[in-house]
Amino acid sequence: MKITKISVWQFDLPLSKPYWLSGGRLKFERLDSTFVRIETDEGLAGWGEGCPWGHTYLPAHGSGLRAALELMAPALIGKDPRALESINRVMDLQLPGHPYAKAPLDIACWDIFGKSSGYPLWRLFGTENPAEVAINSSISTGTPDEMIADIQAASARGYKTHSAKVGGSNFKADIDRIEAISAALAPDEQVTFDVNRAWTPGVALQVLNSVAARDWIEQPCETLAECALVAAKVPQPIMLDECLHSFADHLDAWKAGICQGVKVKPNRVGGLTKAKQIRDFGISVGWQMHIEDTGGSAFADTAALHLAAATPEANRLASWLCHAHLAVDPVPGQGARNVGGSVHFDQSPGIGVEPDPEILGDPIVVYGDAA
């Protein structure tokens, strides 16, 4: 089997309402998503999606992803898409770094691998039966009353785990948010306080040593070194996210004993191949993991949650669904959807989601046959 053609679409994903994080310093209203379809000489085609969360959240942006595809996609023509390690080596040779730009190509190859074998990705990721994956809400930064209202609305839709966005230079405001949310939380629900790297170490120590909450604290500071300083001096378990871009970053975090858990996001680390490597490492060292994606439609959510569904319960935390925040749905009725607070998978081969080119429109570029 050989790759014959790679088509690329750009698709805007407006959010249903503005979203604030990192203490309110970052605002998001629209996501710039890129879909790719890889076709083969045996008639199988696979889909991938790459969608940075805006351009201020991480060193990633939609137009940069598509520029990188121009360098990598031609080198994949004629390659076997099922040879995932080889595909990744080709991409790494053509363009060192830029993992977010490689993710949709890697994911599309996994989709083909699953379809060619007749298996869903969760089985290829190592499980006999897929888990019901609990999902968590994502609560935008606001006043305590606003955030509590958003949590209660999410609870009504079945969510039992919440990610509350805090952070900023006003440590008293964050103490108030954390204490109020903790007091209002239902007994059978839990919360992670996600700072999105907005605190300096000094502010982090002031806040976390003042509150009664012993819930997860996610990415308190910008760098691994700053998070390590905080982790050594606070009682809460630490979850890392934005500072982890490679397997080496995860290895450094483990060696330094900085965290008890991590976010594993295929679009941040380079696709499902590298996300699986990190997931397997996390299991071996006893981490707990939220396995989800950085952004995108229900397609991107579904691809990531296949990996979550194949992760042991002891290591698996709830996953976020980006598509729940979108005003549009380019894959209507398909993929990972909230059913009473969790996602269920069937036996559909590959990712199990087929974007409709009629919805996406004309591709912006085609590499290979008929290019």
NORJO-V290217 format. One record per residue. N is the residue number from 1. RES is the residue in three letters. PHI is phi in radians with two decimals (999 if undefined). D_LAST is the distance of its C-alpha to the last C-alpha in Angstrom with 2 decimals. Layout:
BEGIN
n,res,phi,d_last
N,RES,PHI,D_LAST
N,RES,PHI,D_LAST
END
This chain:
BEGIN
n,res,phi,d_last
1,MET,999,19.71
2,LYS,-2.29,16.45
3,ILE,-1.27,13.47
4,THR,-1.95,10.36
5,LYS,-2.70,8.01
6,ILE,-2.26,9.01
7,SER,-1.88,8.93
8,VAL,-2.25,11.36
9,TRP,-2.12,14.06
10,GLN,-1.82,17.02
11,PHE,-2.50,20.25
12,ASP,-1.40,23.74
13,LEU,-2.14,26.64
14,PRO,-1.18,29.95
15,LEU,-1.39,33.05
16,SER,-1.20,35.85
17,LYS,-2.72,38.22
18,PRO,-1.00,38.22
19,TYR,-2.20,38.50
20,TRP,-1.99,40.60
21,LEU,-2.54,40.95
22,SER,0.98,42.44
23,GLY,1.25,45.68
24,GLY,1.53,44.06
25,ARG,-1.43,42.54
26,LEU,-2.10,38.95
27,LYS,-2.11,37.86
28,PHE,-2.33,34.67
29,GLU,-2.24,33.67
30,ARG,-2.67,29.87
31,LEU,-1.95,27.28
32,ASP,-1.85,23.69
33,SER,-1.80,21.72
34,THR,-2.18,18.18
35,PHE,-1.80,16.90
36,VAL,-2.23,14.32
37,ARG,-2.19,13.49
38,ILE,-1.77,13.04
39,GLU,-1.90,12.64
40,THR,-2.21,14.45
41,ASP,-1.31,15.35
42,GLU,-1.82,18.61
43,GLY,1.54,17.42
44,LEU,-1.46,18.37
45,ALA,-2.32,16.46
46,GLY,-2.21,17.89
47,TRP,-1.99,18.03
48,GLY,-2.48,19.13
49,GLU,-2.42,20.45
50,GLY,-2.18,21.51
51,CYS,-2.52,24.05
52,PRO,-1.07,26.47
53,TRP,-1.45,29.80
54,GLY,1.24,29.42
55,HIS,-2.16,29.46
56,THR,-1.88,33.20
57,TYR,-1.43,33.73
58,LEU,-2.35,32.02
59,PRO,-1.26,30.13
60,ALA,-2.79,26.83
61,HIS,-2.74,24.93
62,GLY,-1.03,21.84
63,SER,-1.17,20.15
64,GLY,-1.17,21.04
65,LEU,-1.06,19.42
66,ARG,-1.22,16.02
67,ALA,-1.14,16.58
68,ALA,-1.19,17.45
69,LEU,-1.04,14.34
70,GLU,-1.06,12.46
71,LEU,-1.48,14.95
72,MET,-1.70,15.12
73,ALA,-1.01,11.99
74,PRO,-1.04,10.55
75,ALA,-1.26,14.14
76,LEU,-1.58,14.19
77,ILE,-1.08,11.70
78,GLY,1.59,14.38
79,LYS,-1.57,17.09
80,ASP,-1.43,19.40
81,PRO,-1.18,19.10
82,ARG,-1.41,22.80
83,ALA,-1.54,23.93
84,LEU,-1.07,24.21
85,GLU,-1.11,26.31
86,SER,-1.15,24.03
87,ILE,-1.01,20.94
88,ASN,-1.19,23.09
89,ARG,-1.16,24.29
90,VAL,-1.08,20.84
91,MET,-1.12,20.13
92,ASP,-1.14,23.64
93,LEU,-1.25,23.23
94,GLN,-1.23,20.10
95,LEU,-2.65,21.75
96,PRO,-1.05,25.45
97,GLY,1.29,26.65
98,HIS,0.88,24.70
99,PRO,-1.06,25.24
100,TYR,-1.09,24.30
101,ALA,-1.35,20.68
102,LYS,-1.49,20.55
103,ALA,-1.02,22.16
104,PRO,-1.12,19.40
105,LEU,-1.19,17.50
106,ASP,-1.06,20.90
107,ILE,-1.13,21.88
108,ALA,-1.10,18.86
109,CYS,-1.17,19.77
110,TRP,-1.08,23.35
111,ASP,-1.05,22.42
112,ILE,-1.13,20.95
113,PHE,-1.00,24.06
114,GLY,-1.13,26.31
115,LYS,-1.13,24.80
116,SER,-1.19,24.91
117,SER,-1.55,28.53
118,GLY,1.43,29.55
119,TYR,-1.97,30.97
120,PRO,-1.23,30.63
121,LEU,-1.07,29.89
122,TRP,-1.03,33.50
123,ARG,-1.25,34.67
124,LEU,-1.13,32.31
125,PHE,-1.49,33.72
126,GLY,2.01,37.15
127,THR,-2.06,39.16
128,GLU,-1.42,40.65
129,ASN,-2.35,41.01
130,PRO,-1.26,39.10
131,ALA,-1.31,41.33
132,GLU,-1.30,41.71
133,VAL,-1.61,40.20
134,ALA,-1.15,42.35
135,ILE,-2.01,40.58
136,ASN,-2.07,41.85
137,SER,-1.32,41.91
138,SER,-2.30,40.84
139,ILE,-1.81,43.50
140,SER,-1.06,42.75
141,THR,-1.05,45.32
142,GLY,-2.92,48.19
143,THR,-1.23,51.93
144,PRO,-0.94,53.61
145,ASP,-1.13,54.25
146,GLU,-1.12,50.65
147,MET,-1.21,49.30
148,ILE,-1.12,51.92
149,ALA,-1.10,51.06
150,ASP,-1.16,47.37
151,ILE,-1.13,48.43
152,GLN,-1.15,50.72
153,ALA,-1.15,47.99
154,ALA,-1.15,45.73
155,SER,-1.03,48.69
156,ALA,-1.16,49.01
157,ARG,-1.69,45.46
158,GLY,1.79,46.45
159,TYR,-1.25,45.55
160,LYS,-1.99,48.13
161,THR,-2.13,46.43
162,HIS,-2.27,45.64
163,SER,-2.00,44.00
164,ALA,-1.73,45.93
165,LYS,-1.46,44.52
166,VAL,-2.18,47.29
167,GLY,2.08,47.61
168,GLY,2.41,48.63
169,SER,-1.48,51.55
170,ASN,-1.52,54.05
171,PHE,-1.17,55.22
172,LYS,-1.17,57.83
173,ALA,-1.13,55.23
174,ASP,-1.25,53.33
175,ILE,-1.04,56.60
176,ASP,-1.10,57.30
177,ARG,-1.06,53.86
178,ILE,-1.13,54.15
179,GLU,-1.14,57.76
180,ALA,-1.18,57.23
181,ILE,-1.12,54.21
182,SER,-1.06,56.05
183,ALA,-1.23,59.09
184,ALA,-1.56,57.18
185,LEU,-1.19,55.03
186,ALA,-1.12,55.97
187,PRO,-1.03,57.66
188,ASP,-1.68,54.94
189,GLU,-2.06,52.08
190,GLN,-2.43,50.82
191,VAL,-2.42,49.08
192,THR,-1.94,47.17
193,PHE,-1.67,47.69
194,ASP,-1.74,44.39
195,VAL,-1.56,44.91
196,ASN,0.88,41.29
197,ARG,1.12,42.81
198,ALA,-1.48,44.80
199,TRP,-1.61,48.22
200,THR,-1.38,49.78
201,PRO,-0.96,51.82
202,GLY,-1.10,55.02
203,VAL,-1.15,53.98
204,ALA,-1.01,52.67
205,LEU,-1.17,56.07
206,GLN,-1.09,57.96
207,VAL,-1.23,56.09
208,LEU,-1.27,55.82
209,ASN,-1.60,59.42
210,SER,-1.88,60.67
211,VAL,-1.57,59.13
212,ALA,-1.45,60.41
213,ALA,-1.06,56.98
214,ARG,-2.11,55.94
215,ASP,-1.44,52.47
216,TRP,-1.00,49.22
217,ILE,-2.02,48.37
218,GLU,-1.81,44.68
219,GLN,0.73,43.44
220,PRO,-1.13,46.57
221,CYS,-2.32,45.55
222,GLU,-1.21,42.63
223,THR,-1.94,42.88
224,LEU,-1.03,43.91
225,ALA,-1.09,47.06
226,GLU,-1.16,48.10
227,CYS,-1.12,47.50
228,ALA,-1.11,49.54
229,LEU,-1.04,52.42
230,VAL,-1.22,52.45
231,ALA,-1.01,52.10
232,ALA,-1.31,55.21
233,LYS,-2.23,57.35
234,VAL,-2.27,56.50
235,PRO,-1.54,57.38
236,GLN,-1.47,54.11
237,PRO,-1.22,51.34
238,ILE,-1.89,48.24
239,MET,-1.92,44.62
240,LEU,-1.86,41.92
241,ASP,-2.51,38.43
242,GLU,-1.15,36.75
243,CYS,-1.55,38.02
244,LEU,-1.93,36.45
245,HIS,-1.99,32.92
246,SER,-2.51,33.17
247,PHE,-1.05,35.27
248,ALA,-1.05,37.44
249,ASP,-1.09,38.24
250,HIS,-1.13,39.40
251,LEU,-1.12,41.43
252,ASP,-1.08,43.07
253,ALA,-1.10,43.96
254,TRP,-1.19,45.58
255,LYS,-1.01,47.46
256,ALA,-1.47,48.87
257,GLY,1.11,49.84
258,ILE,-1.35,48.33
259,CYS,-2.39,47.20
260,GLN,-1.91,47.89
261,GLY,-2.81,44.49
262,VAL,-2.50,40.87
263,LYS,-1.59,37.87
264,VAL,-1.99,34.94
265,LYS,-2.14,31.65
266,PRO,-0.92,28.42
267,ASN,-1.25,26.33
268,ARG,-1.45,28.90
269,VAL,-1.72,29.27
270,GLY,2.03,25.71
271,GLY,2.13,25.22
272,LEU,-1.27,27.26
273,THR,-1.05,27.78
274,LYS,-1.36,29.66
275,ALA,-1.10,31.25
276,LYS,-1.14,32.74
277,GLN,-1.02,34.14
278,ILE,-1.21,35.80
279,ARG,-1.02,37.04
280,ASP,-1.12,38.61
281,PHE,-1.11,40.27
282,GLY,-1.03,41.57
283,ILE,-1.09,43.18
284,SER,-1.17,44.81
285,VAL,-1.83,46.42
286,GLY,1.43,47.45
287,TRP,-1.27,45.29
288,GLN,-1.78,44.63
289,MET,-2.40,41.06
290,HIS,-1.57,39.27
291,ILE,-1.90,35.85
292,GLU,-2.80,33.50
293,ASP,-2.01,30.50
294,THR,-1.21,30.35
295,GLY,-3.07,28.92
296,GLY,2.17,26.53
297,SER,-1.39,26.69
298,ALA,-1.09,28.45
299,PHE,-1.13,25.40
300,ALA,-1.06,25.98
301,ASP,-1.01,29.69
302,THR,-1.14,29.45
303,ALA,-1.00,27.46
304,ALA,-1.19,30.11
305,LEU,-1.29,33.03
306,HIS,-1.01,32.26
307,LEU,-1.20,33.39
308,ALA,-1.07,36.38
309,ALA,-1.17,37.39
310,ALA,-1.80,37.64
311,THR,-1.77,39.78
312,PRO,-0.97,43.59
313,GLU,-1.00,45.58
314,ALA,-1.09,47.60
315,ASN,-1.83,44.55
316,ARG,-1.83,42.61
317,LEU,-1.76,43.17
318,ALA,-1.17,41.76
319,SER,-2.01,38.10
320,TRP,-1.60,36.81
321,LEU,-1.96,34.51
322,CYS,-1.07,32.52
323,HIS,-1.10,31.53
324,ALA,-1.16,35.25
325,HIS,-1.75,35.04
326,LEU,-1.64,32.14
327,ALA,-1.59,32.59
328,VAL,-2.27,29.44
329,ASP,-2.44,28.24
330,PRO,-1.32,24.57
331,VAL,-2.25,25.57
332,PRO,-1.01,28.89
333,GLY,1.32,31.46
334,GLN,-1.95,29.54
335,GLY,1.41,30.16
336,ALA,-1.22,32.91
337,ARG,-2.23,35.37
338,ASN,-1.23,38.89
339,VAL,-2.16,41.48
340,GLY,1.13,44.88
341,GLY,1.68,43.80
342,SER,-2.59,41.61
343,VAL,-2.05,38.34
344,HIS,-2.09,38.38
345,PHE,-1.99,35.81
346,ASP,-1.95,35.55
347,GLN,-1.68,34.28
348,SER,-1.02,30.70
349,PRO,-1.21,28.44
350,GLY,1.22,26.09
351,ILE,-1.35,26.20
352,GLY,1.49,27.14
353,VAL,-2.26,25.17
354,GLU,-2.10,22.22
355,PRO,-1.02,20.71
356,ASP,-1.70,20.11
357,PRO,-1.00,16.81
358,GLU,-1.14,19.20
359,ILE,-1.37,21.10
360,LEU,-1.26,18.32
361,GLY,1.56,16.69
362,ASP,-1.32,13.15
363,PRO,-1.12,10.91
364,ILE,-1.46,10.96
365,VAL,-2.77,7.75
366,VAL,-2.28,5.07
367,TYR,-1.92,5.28
368,GLY,1.69,5.42
369,ASP,-0.91,5.40
370,ALA,1.12,3.79
371,ALA,-1.25,0.00
END
